[in-house]
Structure formats: structure tokens, C-alpha cells
Amino acid sequence: MNDIASPKAVAAPLRETAIPDDDFQAMRVANLARWPTGAAVDFDEAVAFHHALPPHKRLADAMRRAHDGRRCLTQPRGGFGTLAMQKALMIALDRDGLADIVPTTTDSYTRNEQFAAAGKGVEESERLGRSLLNGFPIVNYGVAAARELIGAIDKPAIMLTGTSMPKLTSEIGFAAGYTGYLGSGIAYTTSYIKELSIADGIRNYQYLDRLAAHYASHGVELHRRQPGFLTGTNIPPCIAIAIAVLDCLLAAAQGVRHYGLELAQTLHLVQDAAAIAACEALAQEYLARKGYRDVFTPVTSLHWMGAWPHDAAQAATLVSYGGTLAAIGGATSVTTKSTHEAHGIPTPEANAEGLRITRMAIYLARGIRLDGLAEYEAERTLIEREVRAIVDKVLEMGDGDVAVGTVRAFEAGVLDVPWSPNRHVKSRVMPARDARGYLRIFDAGALPLPRDVLEVHAEGLRERAAREGVACDRELAIRSVYELSEPLAMLAPDRPMPAAAAR
């Protein structure tokens, strides 16, 4: 059987509206026929399995409890190429790492629907006794095997797929008992893949969100989550939040009523806290504008997504600080990393250690908030103005249709993502850190930001350039991507370096 179904159906014109029931059921039949393991998906049996899960293994319930109690849950990433290795990893994260949410990250072949290649990776991994895949090939293993993973842990499980093509992974993952799925049509398409159009990425996730809504109509509330940005570079909060809001609106249009939002940390305490608060508030604001008043939108904070230091002490500090930022910012959960981040895929032991470090940091920061602090309130206001300017323009360009407006906005550069690998993205926007450590925008491209807002960004960057004795140019942006991976002797020398040496 080929990895990709053939012949390909002609796509209907892109719209935000919900896929009609009859059309969706026909799409499901065609989708599940694309790989042999799809035949084992039985929707009614899957619904019964979810109803039989204890409440503490349902991620939607866990997120609601944490949000109501102002707690911050911990969740790592993690995936290996065989069932035995993946099971051992998930058990370690659950028991040794004390994870509140246990993940399954899929491999790159699965993300790109190269299931035959993933199968070969499994065979070689089994033969050599080590994982040759960078994640778990859930489509190859299928529902029954994936249920072994769900049965091995005592926490909710989430699928982390990193894909713009989620149709088969979502069907098999949900049928297996995963109660969460990370991914979205805009963020993943602009983060991970070169050729796929924004329109096709949106269509693919309309299927997934319609599937989640279909489960909900049968009494199974699943946690859908928008993934923020995983480009490995700096993403200004206004861009991340604007796209989170648009992805959320697209999911709501398909009937999703439980939709988490993710934000990668800038590592500036005030900016991250302001961004988390602004993200949830703005999502609710635009949902209400579109007539959706019953959508739950908790925010997840992501540990630093840029380049990491090789030094274990520096890396451990980033892990701990990431937990502090998430807790003080009021995030409902935090996605963790480990001290092995700069070296490759962490061992189960290192992954569990990162969870414990983060959990301790959350405990120490419990109850601390920045509400009312003048600098925090000013930053939140700034971010909200930026996001409204972008989202309002997107809606205008689509005549109110989020899907249409998103595609047109990317074509015009009104929506843009720095250093995106996708050829349908302009990637003209260039962010950099200013003199106080805020992540600002050096080159706004065609983003429709007010002039006085852009001047706030420019002033901080000019101040940094003057302080360091360097030009205020694109080099500031490039240095901002890699600076935290530098040795401590360069980042914080025991004596100030001359400006020329710093350059």
C-alpha cells in the first residue's frame, strides 16, 4: 500500500465553516483506508474506551482542574522508535519524572506520512536494540499497540506529532485512548514543512478538529492544543499570539470547545507573563466576536525553543527558569526540556530530571503574580495592541472568514513568521533583543503595526546597539538567536569585555 492515497480528491474552496457530517464521514472512510492499521479504528468502541478511562487519565479534565486551581502542570516531550522503548520512556516520565501529562512524540517519517520508511526504521531499531527513529511511529504500530502505552501509565497522554498532516495519527491516537493532541494548521505548516500550502495545512487540521468535535458530540471531551512555534528561533509574542488566536478560531468553527494555546518563552519574566495573560484574554475576545462563548482556552508555556548551551549547569538553569516563568506567568501547563537539549534526544533519565527540576521551580514560584506592576501592565497593553492590529487586518482581508483571510495575509506578508522554512511565508520579519532583554522587532516587514508601537521596538534596539558599541542592524537579530547557547564566560564574563571584543 502506498504511503499517500491516490487518486487525490479535488479540494473544495477553502472556508472556515464546519465540514458537513456526510462529507466528513466520507473523508474518514478514505483516510482510514490509506494504511492497514486504519482498519482497526472503530469509533463507537473508541468512545466506549474513553468513557471507561478514569477521570485522572483524561487530559481535558486535568487541564480544567489545573486552570481552576491556578496550578501549572508539567509535560515533557519524548518518543522512541519501538513499542518497548516508548513504553519504558513513558513509565519513566510518569513515575520518575512525576509528569502530570505524558507525551508520545512521533518520528519524522510519520510526520511526513512516509509510513513504509517508518516501518523500516522500526525493523532496524529492533534489530540493533536502539532507536533509529526520533519518535514513535504510531501509525505503523496501530491502535492495539498504542493502547499498551496508555495502559502502562497512570496519567493523561498527549500526542505530539509535529506534523501538518495529522489525519491518520489523530484517528489512531484518539482510538487508542490519547486524550490530547498537539498541532494546528497555521503554526505547524509554517514551522515544519517547505512545500505544503497554508491552505492545505488548514484543511488538514480542519479534519482533525472536526474529529475532536465528533468525539465531543458523543460525550468525549478531548484536549486540542495549538502548538506555538517550533522553528528554533525567536518569535515575537504578537506573532505567536495572533496565529494562536487564528488557529483557535478555525478549531472553534469545526466545533471544538476545548482548545489550549501554546507560547514559547522569550526568557524575559515580564514579557512572558504579559504574553500568557494577553494570549488567553485575546483568544476569548475574538471567540466572543465570532459568537463562540463556551470555548476553554488554557495556555501552555514552552521551555526555551532557541539554541541551548552545551554546559550542563547553564542548561539546568534554563530548565529551572522556564518553570519559574510558567508559574509566575499563570500558565496552566509547561512543556519541559532537559540538560541534554544541545546534544540530541535526551535519555529517559535526563528527561525525567528536567521534569523534576521544573516541578521544583514551579513550587518555589507558587502564588507569585505580576498583576498591577506598571512594567507588566504596559507590556501587556503593548502586546494586545499589536495582536489586535494583526488579527483585525487578517479578518478584514478574509471578509470575516478566518481561513480565507489567513491565506491572503500570508501572501501579502501581513501575517509573517521569522525564519520559516515554508516557501509560502515571506519571512521578512526580524526580531532581536533590546537593551533590557525584551524580544522586539527590528524589521516588521509588512506587519500592520502602529507607528508608535514600532517606535517602542526601535528605541530599545537602538539603546542596545549604543550600549554594546555595535551597529543597529540585522546582526542584532542573528546574535539574539544564538546568544543563550554561548559559553558563560562570553555571556557573563568576570570582567566587562571591550565592545570590539564583544563583536
Secondary structure as the mmCIF struct_conf table of DSSP 4:
data_model
#
loop_
_struct_conf.conf_type_id
_struct_conf.id
_struct_conf.beg_label_comp_id
_struct_conf.beg_label_asym_id
_struct_conf.beg_label_seq_id
_struct_conf.end_label_comp_id
_struct_conf.end_label_asym_id
_struct_conf.end_label_seq_id
BEND BEND1 ASP A 3 ILE A 4
BEND BEND2 SER A 6 PRO A 7
HELX_LH_PP_P HELX_LH_PP_P1 LYS A 8 LEU A 14
BEND BEND3 GLU A 16 THR A 17
HELX_LH_PP_P HELX_LH_PP_P2 ALA A 18 PRO A 20
HELX_RH_AL_P HELX_RH_AL_P1 ASP A 21 LEU A 32
TURN_TY1_P TURN_TY1_P1 ALA A 33 ARG A 34
BEND BEND4 TRP A 35 TRP A 35
HELX_RH_3T_P HELX_RH_3T_P1 PRO A 36 ALA A 40
HELX_RH_AL_P HELX_RH_AL_P2 PHE A 43 ALA A 52
BEND BEND5 LEU A 53 LEU A 53
HELX_RH_3T_P HELX_RH_3T_P2 PRO A 55 LYS A 57
HELX_RH_AL_P HELX_RH_AL_P3 LEU A 59 GLY A 69
TURN_TY1_P TURN_TY1_P2 ARG A 70 ARG A 70
STRN STRN1 LEU A 73 GLN A 75
BEND BEND6 GLY A 81 THR A 82
HELX_RH_AL_P HELX_RH_AL_P4 LEU A 83 ARG A 95
TURN_TY1_P TURN_TY1_P3 ASP A 96 ASP A 96
BEND BEND7 GLY A 97 GLY A 97
BEND BEND8 ASP A 100 ILE A 101
STRN STRN2 VAL A 102 THR A 105
HELX_LH_PP_P HELX_LH_PP_P3 THR A 106 ASP A 107
HELX_RH_AL_P HELX_RH_AL_P5 SER A 108 ARG A 111
TURN_TY1_P TURN_TY1_P4 ASN A 112 GLU A 113
HELX_RH_AL_P HELX_RH_AL_P6 PHE A 115 LEU A 128
TURN_TY1_P TURN_TY1_P5 GLY A 129 GLY A 129
BEND BEND9 ARG A 130 ARG A 130
BEND BEND10 LEU A 133 GLY A 135
HELX_RH_AL_P HELX_RH_AL_P7 ILE A 138 ALA A 152
BEND BEND11 ASP A 154 LYS A 155
STRN STRN3 ALA A 157 LEU A 160
BEND BEND12 SER A 164 SER A 164
HELX_RH_AL_P HELX_RH_AL_P8 LYS A 167 ALA A 176
TURN_TY1_P TURN_TY1_P6 GLY A 177 GLY A 177
STRN STRN4 GLY A 180 LEU A 182
TURN_TY1_P TURN_TY1_P7 GLY A 185 ILE A 186
HELX_RH_AL_P HELX_RH_AL_P9 ALA A 187 TYR A 192
BEND BEND13 LYS A 194 LEU A 196
HELX_RH_AL_P HELX_RH_AL_P10 ILE A 198 ALA A 216
TURN_TY1_P TURN_TY1_P8 SER A 217 GLY A 219
STRN STRN5 HIS A 223 ARG A 225
BEND BEND14 THR A 231 THR A 233
HELX_RH_AL_P HELX_RH_AL_P11 PRO A 237 ALA A 253
TURN_TY1_P TURN_TY1_P9 GLN A 254 GLY A 255
STRN STRN6 HIS A 258 HIS A 258
STRN STRN7 TYR A 259 ALA A 264
BEND BEND15 LEU A 267 LEU A 267
HELX_RH_AL_P HELX_RH_AL_P12 LEU A 269 ARG A 289
TURN_TY1_P TURN_TY1_P10 LYS A 290 GLY A 291
STRN STRN8 PHE A 296 PHE A 296
STRN STRN9 VAL A 299 LEU A 302
HELX_LH_PP_P HELX_LH_PP_P4 HIS A 303 HIS A 303
BEND BEND16 GLY A 306 GLY A 306
BEND BEND17 HIS A 310 ASP A 311
HELX_RH_AL_P HELX_RH_AL_P13 ALA A 312 GLY A 329
TURN_TY1_P TURN_TY1_P11 GLY A 330 GLY A 330
BEND BEND18 THR A 332 THR A 332
STRN STRN10 SER A 333 THR A 335
TURN_TY1_P TURN_TY1_P12 THR A 339 HIS A 343
BEND BEND19 GLY A 344 ILE A 345
HELX_LH_PP_P HELX_LH_PP_P5 PRO A 346 THR A 347
HELX_RH_AL_P HELX_RH_AL_P14 PRO A 348 LEU A 364
TURN_TY1_P TURN_TY1_P13 ALA A 365 GLY A 367
TURN_TY1_P TURN_TY1_P14 ASP A 371 GLY A 372
HELX_RH_AL_P HELX_RH_AL_P15 ALA A 374 MET A 397
TURN_TY1_P TURN_TY1_P15 GLY A 398 GLY A 400
HELX_RH_AL_P HELX_RH_AL_P16 VAL A 402 ALA A 412
TURN_TY1_P TURN_TY1_P16 GLY A 413 GLY A 413
BEND BEND20 VAL A 414 LEU A 415
TURN_TY1_P TURN_TY1_P17 PRO A 418 TRP A 419
BEND BEND21 PRO A 421 PRO A 421
TURN_TY1_P TURN_TY1_P18 ARG A 423 HIS A 424
BEND BEND22 VAL A 425 VAL A 425
STRN STRN11 MET A 430 ARG A 433
TURN_TY1_P TURN_TY1_P19 ALA A 435 ARG A 436
BEND BEND23 GLY A 437 GLY A 437
STRN STRN12 LEU A 439 ASP A 443
TURN_TY1_P TURN_TY1_P20 GLY A 445 ALA A 446
HELX_RH_AL_P HELX_RH_AL_P17 ARG A 451 GLU A 468
TURN_TY1_P TURN_TY1_P21 GLY A 469 GLY A 469
BEND BEND24 CYS A 472 ASP A 473
HELX_RH_AL_P HELX_RH_AL_P18 ARG A 474 TYR A 482
HELX_RH_3T_P HELX_RH_3T_P3 GLU A 483 SER A 485
BEND BEND25 GLU A 486 GLU A 486
HELX_RH_AL_P HELX_RH_AL_P19 LEU A 488 LEU A 491
BEND BEND26 ALA A 492 ALA A 492
BEND BEND27 ASP A 494 ARG A 495
HELX_LH_PP_P HELX_LH_PP_P6 PRO A 496 PRO A 498
HELX_RH_AL_P HELX_RH_AL_P20 ALA A 499 ALA A 502
#
